Amino acid sequence: MVQAECCRCRRLQAAKDSVRRTQVVQRGGLRGRLKKRRMKRKNNKGKSTKVVNDEVWSDRTWKVVDGILKPAPGRPKKTERLFQIVGEKLPFNSLGEVNTKIKAILGRAPEGIYMAHDSMGVARYGGRGKIFSRLRKHKKKYPKELLYFSFYVIKSKNHERELETAILRAAGPQMILNKNKVRSDIRPGNVRDYEPGTMFFSRQNSKRRKNRRRR
């Protein structure tokens, strides 16, 4: 009798322990799911919705349209955009029509950062200033090499120069038609191309410094 009662007690205890373990696992899983949902809500900025307005230019191969990006549900309203108007790898034949459209929107000739691309879409020239007059000049100079263009009208011009410098440096050897601010080897550009007050890290030749100290 004593042995039978002991067996029953063990079985009841084992069953209780099993139930507790199951509850702990379920609670942990529920907490994990709730945590994931919260993280999703936090990071749920969502991609913008592309709304196309009008056709600006077209030929037998391509057409250029204009439109606007509308924020998706859940995207924070406080997020500020860097660019006012952008266009990427548009055919050079559409340059005049695109320029006319942007002038009508802004009420002035657009200024910002621009790039000119070859037939493979590789950026070969870039700079900043009056976008379309500069692009027109480069196209006249290199009519066969340059087939597409990109531009970025920056909302605030405060950092226009720094953005231009960063883009040209990143493109590096590809910008074969640029002579300023671009290096085709491992040499860095002039750090003074950035705005005053910018903290920087630069690479120096340690051997040259040692030789100077010895002298």
Secondary structure, DSSP 8 states (H G I E B T S, - for coil): -HHHHHHHHHHHHHHHHHHHHHHHHHHHHHHHHHHHHHHHHHH-----EEEEEEEEEE-SS-EEEEEEEE--TT--TT---SEEEEEEEEEGGGHHHHHHHHHHHHSS--EEEEEEE-TTS-EEEEEEEEHHHHHHHHHHHSTTT--EEEEEEESSGGGHHHHHHHHHHHHGGG-TT--SS--SSS----GGGS-TT--------HHHHHHHHH-
